[in-house]
Amino acid sequence: MMRVTPRRILVADDDPDALMLMDATLRAAGYLVSTAVDGAEALRQSRESEYDLVMLDVDMPGLDGYGACEALRREAGQLLPIVIVTGMDDDESIDKAYRAGATDFIPKPISWALIAHRVRYLLRGYHITLDLHAAQERIRTLAYFDSLTGLPNREYFRTRLASVLQHAKQAQRPLGLLCIDLDNFKRINDTLGHSVGDELLRMVATRLREALRSSDAVGHAPAEGKDDEDLSRLGGDEFMVLLPDLVAAHEAGSVAQRIVDVIGQPMLLAEHEVLVTPSIGIAVFPTDGQDHETLVRNADLAMYFAKRRAPGTFAFFESTMSADALKRLTMEGQLRSAVERNELSLVYQPQFDLATGLVSGMEALLRWDNSDLGKVPPSEFIPIAEQTGLILPIGEWVLRTACAQASNWQGEGLKSARVAVNVSGLQLCNPGFCELVSNVLRDTGLSADCLELEITESVIMQNDGRAARVMRELKSIGVQLAIDDFGTGHSSFSRLREFPIDRLKIDRAFVKRAHLTGPDQAIASAIIALAKTLNLEVVAEGVEEFAQLMLLQEERCTLAQGYLLSRPLPAADALELLRRSEDSPDSSRTQRLRRLYI
């Protein structure tokens, strides 16, 4: 059977008889009683021990009951029941007792038969209040603190920033704001699982606490109990640090470097050694903004600048960052919903067989038309998609859409309905990519040999071991593979034997000047000759002049694409071109080409 700890009551009265009677009555009711002969002694005892209820006589030498009540209320808070006991029962005395903070008022002469009942009632109300207080604290915790790391959350951060910003304005002192984002966190989350990702965030929070406690860059460590009030997790892998005690702006850089050093140490998570680095942006009041919105935005911009320049570093905000970074942030925000808003589309650029003059296939090219940004060039939004991981859902959409379109062309009876789709390094390294390709082919009904996946040479060279394994698995599915932008990744020709490829695509930079005598012509000729040796087809990209086309035909290049032959076409126009290609009468290849692209 559980034992219940008796409640402790402190009674203060300068009348020994009254004190003795109160002590006896309460002890008989099962309470533990301590006594004091005046208000000062009662206050001292309350500081040394915790009590569940305090009873104070009014007329006591030195500190009277009203004064003791006020002092106790300030120190013990609003929850402690305090009872004023006095022979004065007029309205003014009662009001004075309640103004001093009393919970209840018991007039003399005291009814000893009822005193234990009154105390029991007050203690019951006290513990109901405690339960209510605990519930309120729980609600506050849910509202203002992050459940994963225990750090203050975005709402708390906004309130805290408003407070320290107001103080900084009044004191005319600088205030530092650090925006922290973890580099490659999504990749760790995707490869090792969300549970490891959660543990990583908890460990980062711990290391941030350590870095800030040990920091001497702002003059002192946080006061006891204030460890986390200037550190917040806003969500995901984004954290914020407030530095309200800066003497000079450069001190914020010392704190940022300490954070970089501490977080950058290896972490052992689920038997995996993980390295993660933070990119940090710094904004300082008043030079970088004088209100909440501006400071947060500029710290965020500085963080993105640091991440693009060199992940694992920090950067102070500079006004020159604003225009480019704001454009990038806007573009990233719009890109996140581009698929749902049906803003993405594909156009198809034909690849011509230079031996026959007929269309051999189509390369699917992504386009984005946004209501706010207009037509955004792929050279601007695709790097953002790759850096943010958005290339995974967007890449899947491209793959499905292109395969469905090629399947429809096959349904029209077109034999040359091969479609080429570009694949990013992030897609290729994704563990489920091969399964995704198989599922898309099954769902769309497209024959595997009618799908070509184009992988840039640089991606293959950076991930050669993994790339070779994935490419062999893709070949086992039956798809065709091409190395894109060949000649720019500095791969040795002998390495090509390690990859199960069908085609090489000569980078447009070499094709552009290939018709002129010089290194570019030599490189283009060498690639074509190499491909013949390895029984590979060669696709020349960026053919824009007739002289380039003539040279490629002379060198017996297999395929060509470019504005000279055809611009990228909407699906309906691409269908018409495919039909004309297969309906072309038997004639010379030059006549066939001319008939197709004029």
Secondary structure as a PSIPRED ss2 file (coil, helix, strand):
# PSIPRED VFORMAT (PSIPRED V4.0)

   1 M C   1.000  0.000  0.000
   2 M C   1.000  0.000  0.000
   3 R C   1.000  0.000  0.000
   4 V C   1.000  0.000  0.000
   5 T C   1.000  0.000  0.000
   6 P C   1.000  0.000  0.000
   7 R C   1.000  0.000  0.000
   8 R E   0.000  0.000  1.000
   9 I E   0.000  0.000  1.000
  10 L E   0.000  0.000  1.000
  11 V E   0.000  0.000  1.000
  12 A E   0.000  0.000  1.000
  13 D C   1.000  0.000  0.000
  14 D C   1.000  0.000  0.000
  15 D C   1.000  0.000  0.000
  16 P H   0.000  1.000  0.000
  17 D H   0.000  1.000  0.000
  18 A H   0.000  1.000  0.000
  19 L H   0.000  1.000  0.000
  20 M H   0.000  1.000  0.000
  21 L H   0.000  1.000  0.000
  22 M H   0.000  1.000  0.000
  23 D H   0.000  1.000  0.000
  24 A H   0.000  1.000  0.000
  25 T H   0.000  1.000  0.000
  26 L H   0.000  1.000  0.000
  27 R H   0.000  1.000  0.000
  28 A H   0.000  1.000  0.000
  29 A C   1.000  0.000  0.000
  30 G C   1.000  0.000  0.000
  31 Y C   1.000  0.000  0.000
  32 L E   0.000  0.000  1.000
  33 V E   0.000  0.000  1.000
  34 S E   0.000  0.000  1.000
  35 T E   0.000  0.000  1.000
  36 A E   0.000  0.000  1.000
  37 V C   1.000  0.000  0.000
  38 D C   1.000  0.000  0.000
  39 G H   0.000  1.000  0.000
  40 A H   0.000  1.000  0.000
  41 E H   0.000  1.000  0.000
  42 A H   0.000  1.000  0.000
  43 L H   0.000  1.000  0.000
  44 R H   0.000  1.000  0.000
  45 Q H   0.000  1.000  0.000
  46 S H   0.000  1.000  0.000
  47 R H   0.000  1.000  0.000
  48 E H   0.000  1.000  0.000
  49 S C   1.000  0.000  0.000
  50 E C   1.000  0.000  0.000
  51 Y C   1.000  0.000  0.000
  52 D C   1.000  0.000  0.000
  53 L E   0.000  0.000  1.000
  54 V E   0.000  0.000  1.000
  55 M E   0.000  0.000  1.000
  56 L E   0.000  0.000  1.000
  57 D E   0.000  0.000  1.000
  58 V C   1.000  0.000  0.000
  59 D C   1.000  0.000  0.000
  60 M C   1.000  0.000  0.000
  61 P C   1.000  0.000  0.000
  62 G C   1.000  0.000  0.000
  63 L C   1.000  0.000  0.000
  64 D C   1.000  0.000  0.000
  65 G H   0.000  1.000  0.000
  66 Y H   0.000  1.000  0.000
  67 G H   0.000  1.000  0.000
  68 A H   0.000  1.000  0.000
  69 C H   0.000  1.000  0.000
  70 E H   0.000  1.000  0.000
  71 A H   0.000  1.000  0.000
  72 L H   0.000  1.000  0.000
  73 R H   0.000  1.000  0.000
  74 R H   0.000  1.000  0.000
  75 E H   0.000  1.000  0.000
  76 A H   0.000  1.000  0.000
  77 G C   1.000  0.000  0.000
  78 Q C   1.000  0.000  0.000
  79 L C   1.000  0.000  0.000
  80 L C   1.000  0.000  0.000
  81 P C   1.000  0.000  0.000
  82 I E   0.000  0.000  1.000
  83 V E   0.000  0.000  1.000
  84 I E   0.000  0.000  1.000
  85 V E   0.000  0.000  1.000
  86 T E   0.000  0.000  1.000
  87 G C   1.000  0.000  0.000
  88 M C   1.000  0.000  0.000
  89 D C   1.000  0.000  0.000
  90 D C   1.000  0.000  0.000
  91 D H   0.000  1.000  0.000
  92 E H   0.000  1.000  0.000
  93 S H   0.000  1.000  0.000
  94 I H   0.000  1.000  0.000
  95 D H   0.000  1.000  0.000
  96 K H   0.000  1.000  0.000
  97 A H   0.000  1.000  0.000
  98 Y H   0.000  1.000  0.000
  99 R H   0.000  1.000  0.000
 100 A C   1.000  0.000  0.000
 101 G C   1.000  0.000  0.000
 102 A C   1.000  0.000  0.000
 103 T C   1.000  0.000  0.000
 104 D E   0.000  0.000  1.000
 105 F E   0.000  0.000  1.000
 106 I E   0.000  0.000  1.000
 107 P E   0.000  0.000  1.000
 108 K C   1.000  0.000  0.000
 109 P C   1.000  0.000  0.000
 110 I C   1.000  0.000  0.000
 111 S C   1.000  0.000  0.000
 112 W H   0.000  1.000  0.000
 113 A H   0.000  1.000  0.000
 114 L H   0.000  1.000  0.000
 115 I H   0.000  1.000  0.000
 116 A H   0.000  1.000  0.000
 117 H H   0.000  1.000  0.000
 118 R H   0.000  1.000  0.000
 119 V H   0.000  1.000  0.000
 120 R H   0.000  1.000  0.000
 121 Y H   0.000  1.000  0.000
 122 L H   0.000  1.000  0.000
 123 L H   0.000  1.000  0.000
 124 R H   0.000  1.000  0.000
 125 G H   0.000  1.000  0.000
 126 Y H   0.000  1.000  0.000
 127 H H   0.000  1.000  0.000
 128 I H   0.000  1.000  0.000
 129 T H   0.000  1.000  0.000
 130 L H   0.000  1.000  0.000
 131 D H   0.000  1.000  0.000
 132 L H   0.000  1.000  0.000
 133 H H   0.000  1.000  0.000
 134 A H   0.000  1.000  0.000
 135 A H   0.000  1.000  0.000
 136 Q H   0.000  1.000  0.000
 137 E H   0.000  1.000  0.000
 138 R H   0.000  1.000  0.000
 139 I H   0.000  1.000  0.000
 140 R H   0.000  1.000  0.000
 141 T H   0.000  1.000  0.000
 142 L H   0.000  1.000  0.000
 143 A H   0.000  1.000  0.000
 144 Y H   0.000  1.000  0.000
 145 F E   0.000  0.000  1.000
 146 D C   1.000  0.000  0.000
 147 S C   1.000  0.000  0.000
 148 L C   1.000  0.000  0.000
 149 T C   1.000  0.000  0.000
 150 G C   1.000  0.000  0.000
 151 L C   1.000  0.000  0.000
 152 P E   0.000  0.000  1.000
 153 N C   1.000  0.000  0.000
 154 R H   0.000  1.000  0.000
 155 E H   0.000  1.000  0.000
 156 Y H   0.000  1.000  0.000
 157 F H   0.000  1.000  0.000
 158 R H   0.000  1.000  0.000
 159 T H   0.000  1.000  0.000
 160 R H   0.000  1.000  0.000
 161 L H   0.000  1.000  0.000
 162 A H   0.000  1.000  0.000
 163 S H   0.000  1.000  0.000
 164 V H   0.000  1.000  0.000
 165 L H   0.000  1.000  0.000
 166 Q H   0.000  1.000  0.000
 167 H H   0.000  1.000  0.000
 168 A H   0.000  1.000  0.000
 169 K H   0.000  1.000  0.000
 170 Q H   0.000  1.000  0.000
 171 A H   0.000  1.000  0.000
 172 Q C   1.000  0.000  0.000
 173 R C   1.000  0.000  0.000
 174 P C   1.000  0.000  0.000
 175 L E   0.000  0.000  1.000
 176 G E   0.000  0.000  1.000
 177 L E   0.000  0.000  1.000
 178 L E   0.000  0.000  1.000
 179 C E   0.000  0.000  1.000
 180 I E   0.000  0.000  1.000
 181 D E   0.000  0.000  1.000
 182 L E   0.000  0.000  1.000
 183 D C   1.000  0.000  0.000
 184 N C   1.000  0.000  0.000
 185 F H   0.000  1.000  0.000
 186 K H   0.000  1.000  0.000
 187 R H   0.000  1.000  0.000
 188 I H   0.000  1.000  0.000
 189 N H   0.000  1.000  0.000
 190 D H   0.000  1.000  0.000
 191 T H   0.000  1.000  0.000
 192 L H   0.000  1.000  0.000
 193 G C   1.000  0.000  0.000
 194 H H   0.000  1.000  0.000
 195 S H   0.000  1.000  0.000
 196 V H   0.000  1.000  0.000
 197 G H   0.000  1.000  0.000
 198 D H   0.000  1.000  0.000
 199 E H   0.000  1.000  0.000
 200 L H   0.000  1.000  0.000
 201 L H   0.000  1.000  0.000
 202 R H   0.000  1.000  0.000
 203 M H   0.000  1.000  0.000
 204 V H   0.000  1.000  0.000
 205 A H   0.000  1.000  0.000
 206 T H   0.000  1.000  0.000
 207 R H   0.000  1.000  0.000
 208 L H   0.000  1.000  0.000
 209 R H   0.000  1.000  0.000
 210 E H   0.000  1.000  0.000
 211 A H   0.000  1.000  0.000
 212 L H   0.000  1.000  0.000
 213 R H   0.000  1.000  0.000
 214 S C   1.000  0.000  0.000
 215 S C   1.000  0.000  0.000
 216 D C   1.000  0.000  0.000
 217 A C   1.000  0.000  0.000
 218 V C   1.000  0.000  0.000
 219 G C   1.000  0.000  0.000
 220 H C   1.000  0.000  0.000
 221 A C   1.000  0.000  0.000
 222 P C   1.000  0.000  0.000
 223 A C   1.000  0.000  0.000
 224 E C   1.000  0.000  0.000
 225 G C   1.000  0.000  0.000
 226 K C   1.000  0.000  0.000
 227 D C   1.000  0.000  0.000
 228 D C   1.000  0.000  0.000
 229 E C   1.000  0.000  0.000
 230 D C   1.000  0.000  0.000
 231 L E   0.000  0.000  1.000
 232 S E   0.000  0.000  1.000
 233 R E   0.000  0.000  1.000
 234 L E   0.000  0.000  1.000
 235 G E   0.000  0.000  1.000
 236 G C   1.000  0.000  0.000
 237 D C   1.000  0.000  0.000
 238 E E   0.000  0.000  1.000
 239 F E   0.000  0.000  1.000
 240 M E   0.000  0.000  1.000
 241 V E   0.000  0.000  1.000
 242 L E   0.000  0.000  1.000
 243 L E   0.000  0.000  1.000
 244 P C   1.000  0.000  0.000
 245 D C   1.000  0.000  0.000
 246 L C   1.000  0.000  0.000
 247 V C   1.000  0.000  0.000
 248 A C   1.000  0.000  0.000
 249 A C   1.000  0.000  0.000
 250 H C   1.000  0.000  0.000
 251 E H   0.000  1.000  0.000
 252 A H   0.000  1.000  0.000
 253 G H   0.000  1.000  0.000
 254 S H   0.000  1.000  0.000
 255 V H   0.000  1.000  0.000
 256 A H   0.000  1.000  0.000
 257 Q H   0.000  1.000  0.000
 258 R H   0.000  1.000  0.000
 259 I H   0.000  1.000  0.000
 260 V H   0.000  1.000  0.000
 261 D H   0.000  1.000  0.000
 262 V H   0.000  1.000  0.000
 263 I H   0.000  1.000  0.000
 264 G C   1.000  0.000  0.000
 265 Q C   1.000  0.000  0.000
 266 P C   1.000  0.000  0.000
 267 M E   0.000  0.000  1.000
 268 L E   0.000  0.000  1.000
 269 L E   0.000  0.000  1.000
 270 A C   1.000  0.000  0.000
 271 E C   1.000  0.000  0.000
 272 H E   0.000  0.000  1.000
 273 E E   0.000  0.000  1.000
 274 V E   0.000  0.000  1.000
 275 L C   1.000  0.000  0.000
 276 V C   1.000  0.000  0.000
 277 T C   1.000  0.000  0.000
 278 P E   0.000  0.000  1.000
 279 S E   0.000  0.000  1.000
 280 I E   0.000  0.000  1.000
 281 G E   0.000  0.000  1.000
 282 I E   0.000  0.000  1.000
 283 A E   0.000  0.000  1.000
 284 V E   0.000  0.000  1.000
 285 F E   0.000  0.000  1.000
 286 P C   1.000  0.000  0.000
 287 T C   1.000  0.000  0.000
 288 D C   1.000  0.000  0.000
 289 G C   1.000  0.000  0.000
 290 Q C   1.000  0.000  0.000
 291 D C   1.000  0.000  0.000
 292 H H   0.000  1.000  0.000
 293 E H   0.000  1.000  0.000
 294 T H   0.000  1.000  0.000
 295 L H   0.000  1.000  0.000
 296 V H   0.000  1.000  0.000
 297 R H   0.000  1.000  0.000
 298 N H   0.000  1.000  0.000
 299 A H   0.000  1.000  0.000
 300 D H   0.000  1.000  0.000
 301 L H   0.000  1.000  0.000
 302 A H   0.000  1.000  0.000
 303 M H   0.000  1.000  0.000
 304 Y H   0.000  1.000  0.000
 305 F H   0.000  1.000  0.000
 306 A H   0.000  1.000  0.000
 307 K H   0.000  1.000  0.000
 308 R H   0.000  1.000  0.000
 309 R H   0.000  1.000  0.000
 310 A C   1.000  0.000  0.000
 311 P C   1.000  0.000  0.000
 312 G C   1.000  0.000  0.000
 313 T C   1.000  0.000  0.000
 314 F E   0.000  0.000  1.000
 315 A E   0.000  0.000  1.000
 316 F E   0.000  0.000  1.000
 317 F C   1.000  0.000  0.000
 318 E C   1.000  0.000  0.000
 319 S C   1.000  0.000  0.000
 320 T C   1.000  0.000  0.000
 321 M H   0.000  1.000  0.000
 322 S H   0.000  1.000  0.000
 323 A H   0.000  1.000  0.000
 324 D H   0.000  1.000  0.000
 325 A H   0.000  1.000  0.000
 326 L H   0.000  1.000  0.000
 327 K H   0.000  1.000  0.000
 328 R H   0.000  1.000  0.000
 329 L H   0.000  1.000  0.000
 330 T H   0.000  1.000  0.000
 331 M H   0.000  1.000  0.000
 332 E H   0.000  1.000  0.000
 333 G H   0.000  1.000  0.000
 334 Q H   0.000  1.000  0.000
 335 L H   0.000  1.000  0.000
 336 R C   1.000  0.000  0.000
 337 S C   1.000  0.000  0.000
 338 A C   1.000  0.000  0.000
 339 V C   1.000  0.000  0.000
 340 E C   1.000  0.000  0.000
 341 R C   1.000  0.000  0.000
 342 N C   1.000  0.000  0.000
 343 E C   1.000  0.000  0.000
 344 L E   0.000  0.000  1.000
 345 S E   0.000  0.000  1.000
 346 L E   0.000  0.000  1.000
 347 V E   0.000  0.000  1.000
 348 Y E   0.000  0.000  1.000
 349 Q E   0.000  0.000  1.000
 350 P E   0.000  0.000  1.000
 351 Q E   0.000  0.000  1.000
 352 F E   0.000  0.000  1.000
 353 D E   0.000  0.000  1.000
 354 L C   1.000  0.000  0.000
 355 A C   1.000  0.000  0.000
 356 T C   1.000  0.000  0.000
 357 G C   1.000  0.000  0.000
 358 L C   1.000  0.000  0.000
 359 V E   0.000  0.000  1.000
 360 S E   0.000  0.000  1.000
 361 G E   0.000  0.000  1.000
 362 M E   0.000  0.000  1.000
 363 E E   0.000  0.000  1.000
 364 A E   0.000  0.000  1.000
 365 L E   0.000  0.000  1.000
 366 L E   0.000  0.000  1.000
 367 R E   0.000  0.000  1.000
 368 W E   0.000  0.000  1.000
 369 D E   0.000  0.000  1.000
 370 N E   0.000  0.000  1.000
 371 S C   1.000  0.000  0.000
 372 D C   1.000  0.000  0.000
 373 L C   1.000  0.000  0.000
 374 G E   0.000  0.000  1.000
 375 K E   0.000  0.000  1.000
 376 V E   0.000  0.000  1.000
 377 P C   1.000  0.000  0.000
 378 P H   0.000  1.000  0.000
 379 S H   0.000  1.000  0.000
 380 E H   0.000  1.000  0.000
 381 F H   0.000  1.000  0.000
 382 I H   0.000  1.000  0.000
 383 P H   0.000  1.000  0.000
 384 I H   0.000  1.000  0.000
 385 A H   0.000  1.000  0.000
 386 E H   0.000  1.000  0.000
 387 Q H   0.000  1.000  0.000
 388 T H   0.000  1.000  0.000
 389 G C   1.000  0.000  0.000
 390 L C   1.000  0.000  0.000
 391 I H   0.000  1.000  0.000
 392 L H   0.000  1.000  0.000
 393 P H   0.000  1.000  0.000
 394 I H   0.000  1.000  0.000
 395 G H   0.000  1.000  0.000
 396 E H   0.000  1.000  0.000
 397 W H   0.000  1.000  0.000
 398 V H   0.000  1.000  0.000
 399 L H   0.000  1.000  0.000
 400 R H   0.000  1.000  0.000
 401 T H   0.000  1.000  0.000
 402 A H   0.000  1.000  0.000
 403 C H   0.000  1.000  0.000
 404 A H   0.000  1.000  0.000
 405 Q H   0.000  1.000  0.000
 406 A H   0.000  1.000  0.000
 407 S H   0.000  1.000  0.000
 408 N H   0.000  1.000  0.000
 409 W H   0.000  1.000  0.000
 410 Q H   0.000  1.000  0.000
 411 G H   0.000  1.000  0.000
 412 E C   1.000  0.000  0.000
 413 G C   1.000  0.000  0.000
 414 L C   1.000  0.000  0.000
 415 K C   1.000  0.000  0.000
 416 S C   1.000  0.000  0.000
 417 A C   1.000  0.000  0.000
 418 R C   1.000  0.000  0.000
 419 V E   0.000  0.000  1.000
 420 A E   0.000  0.000  1.000
 421 V E   0.000  0.000  1.000
 422 N E   0.000  0.000  1.000
 423 V E   0.000  0.000  1.000
 424 S C   1.000  0.000  0.000
 425 G H   0.000  1.000  0.000
 426 L H   0.000  1.000  0.000
 427 Q H   0.000  1.000  0.000
 428 L H   0.000  1.000  0.000
 429 C H   0.000  1.000  0.000
 430 N C   1.000  0.000  0.000
 431 P C   1.000  0.000  0.000
 432 G C   1.000  0.000  0.000
 433 F H   0.000  1.000  0.000
 434 C H   0.000  1.000  0.000
 435 E H   0.000  1.000  0.000
 436 L H   0.000  1.000  0.000
 437 V H   0.000  1.000  0.000
 438 S H   0.000  1.000  0.000
 439 N H   0.000  1.000  0.000
 440 V H   0.000  1.000  0.000
 441 L H   0.000  1.000  0.000
 442 R H   0.000  1.000  0.000
 443 D H   0.000  1.000  0.000
 444 T H   0.000  1.000  0.000
 445 G C   1.000  0.000  0.000
 446 L C   1.000  0.000  0.000
 447 S C   1.000  0.000  0.000
 448 A H   0.000  1.000  0.000
 449 D H   0.000  1.000  0.000
 450 C H   0.000  1.000  0.000
 451 L E   0.000  0.000  1.000
 452 E E   0.000  0.000  1.000
 453 L E   0.000  0.000  1.000
 454 E E   0.000  0.000  1.000
 455 I E   0.000  0.000  1.000
 456 T E   0.000  0.000  1.000
 457 E H   0.000  1.000  0.000
 458 S H   0.000  1.000  0.000
 459 V H   0.000  1.000  0.000
 460 I H   0.000  1.000  0.000
 461 M H   0.000  1.000  0.000
 462 Q H   0.000  1.000  0.000
 463 N C   1.000  0.000  0.000
 464 D H   0.000  1.000  0.000
 465 G H   0.000  1.000  0.000
 466 R H   0.000  1.000  0.000
 467 A H   0.000  1.000  0.000
 468 A H   0.000  1.000  0.000
 469 R H   0.000  1.000  0.000
 470 V H   0.000  1.000  0.000
 471 M H   0.000  1.000  0.000
 472 R H   0.000  1.000  0.000
 473 E H   0.000  1.000  0.000
 474 L H   0.000  1.000  0.000
 475 K H   0.000  1.000  0.000
 476 S H   0.000  1.000  0.000
 477 I H   0.000  1.000  0.000
 478 G C   1.000  0.000  0.000
 479 V C   1.000  0.000  0.000
 480 Q E   0.000  0.000  1.000
 481 L E   0.000  0.000  1.000
 482 A E   0.000  0.000  1.000
 483 I E   0.000  0.000  1.000
 484 D E   0.000  0.000  1.000
 485 D E   0.000  0.000  1.000
 486 F E   0.000  0.000  1.000
 487 G C   1.000  0.000  0.000
 488 T C   1.000  0.000  0.000
 489 G C   1.000  0.000  0.000
 490 H C   1.000  0.000  0.000
 491 S C   1.000  0.000  0.000
 492 S C   1.000  0.000  0.000
 493 F H   0.000  1.000  0.000
 494 S H   0.000  1.000  0.000
 495 R H   0.000  1.000  0.000
 496 L H   0.000  1.000  0.000
 497 R H   0.000  1.000  0.000
 498 E H   0.000  1.000  0.000
 499 F C   1.000  0.000  0.000
 500 P C   1.000  0.000  0.000
 501 I C   1.000  0.000  0.000
 502 D C   1.000  0.000  0.000
 503 R E   0.000  0.000  1.000
 504 L E   0.000  0.000  1.000
 505 K E   0.000  0.000  1.000
 506 I E   0.000  0.000  1.000
 507 D C   1.000  0.000  0.000
 508 R H   0.000  1.000  0.000
 509 A H   0.000  1.000  0.000
 510 F H   0.000  1.000  0.000
 511 V H   0.000  1.000  0.000
 512 K C   1.000  0.000  0.000
 513 R C   1.000  0.000  0.000
 514 A C   1.000  0.000  0.000
 515 H C   1.000  0.000  0.000
 516 L C   1.000  0.000  0.000
 517 T C   1.000  0.000  0.000
 518 G C   1.000  0.000  0.000
 519 P H   0.000  1.000  0.000
 520 D H   0.000  1.000  0.000
 521 Q H   0.000  1.000  0.000
 522 A H   0.000  1.000  0.000
 523 I H   0.000  1.000  0.000
 524 A H   0.000  1.000  0.000
 525 S H   0.000  1.000  0.000
 526 A H   0.000  1.000  0.000
 527 I H   0.000  1.000  0.000
 528 I H   0.000  1.000  0.000
 529 A H   0.000  1.000  0.000
 530 L H   0.000  1.000  0.000
 531 A H   0.000  1.000  0.000
 532 K H   0.000  1.000  0.000
 533 T H   0.000  1.000  0.000
 534 L C   1.000  0.000  0.000
 535 N C   1.000  0.000  0.000
 536 L C   1.000  0.000  0.000
 537 E E   0.000  0.000  1.000
 538 V E   0.000  0.000  1.000
 539 V E   0.000  0.000  1.000
 540 A E   0.000  0.000  1.000
 541 E C   1.000  0.000  0.000
 542 G C   1.000  0.000  0.000
 543 V C   1.000  0.000  0.000
 544 E C   1.000  0.000  0.000
 545 E C   1.000  0.000  0.000
 546 F H   0.000  1.000  0.000
 547 A H   0.000  1.000  0.000
 548 Q H   0.000  1.000  0.000
 549 L H   0.000  1.000  0.000
 550 M H   0.000  1.000  0.000
 551 L H   0.000  1.000  0.000
 552 L H   0.000  1.000  0.000
 553 Q H   0.000  1.000  0.000
 554 E H   0.000  1.000  0.000
 555 E C   1.000  0.000  0.000
 556 R C   1.000  0.000  0.000
 557 C C   1.000  0.000  0.000
 558 T C   1.000  0.000  0.000
 559 L E   0.000  0.000  1.000
 560 A E   0.000  0.000  1.000
 561 Q C   1.000  0.000  0.000
 562 G C   1.000  0.000  0.000
 563 Y C   1.000  0.000  0.000
 564 L C   1.000  0.000  0.000
 565 L C   1.000  0.000  0.000
 566 S C   1.000  0.000  0.000
 567 R C   1.000  0.000  0.000
 568 P C   1.000  0.000  0.000
 569 L E   0.000  0.000  1.000
 570 P C   1.000  0.000  0.000
 571 A H   0.000  1.000  0.000
 572 A H   0.000  1.000  0.000
 573 D H   0.000  1.000  0.000
 574 A H   0.000  1.000  0.000
 575 L H   0.000  1.000  0.000
 576 E H   0.000  1.000  0.000
 577 L H   0.000  1.000  0.000
 578 L H   0.000  1.000  0.000
 579 R H   0.000  1.000  0.000
 580 R H   0.000  1.000  0.000
 581 S H   0.000  1.000  0.000
 582 E H   0.000  1.000  0.000
 583 D H   0.000  1.000  0.000
 584 S C   1.000  0.000  0.000
 585 P C   1.000  0.000  0.000
 586 D C   1.000  0.000  0.000
 587 S C   1.000  0.000  0.000
 588 S C   1.000  0.000  0.000
 589 R H   0.000  1.000  0.000
 590 T H   0.000  1.000  0.000
 591 Q H   0.000  1.000  0.000
 592 R H   0.000  1.000  0.000
 593 L H   0.000  1.000  0.000
 594 R H   0.000  1.000  0.000
 595 R H   0.000  1.000  0.000
 596 L H   0.000  1.000  0.000
 597 Y H   0.000  1.000  0.000
 598 I C   1.000  0.000  0.000
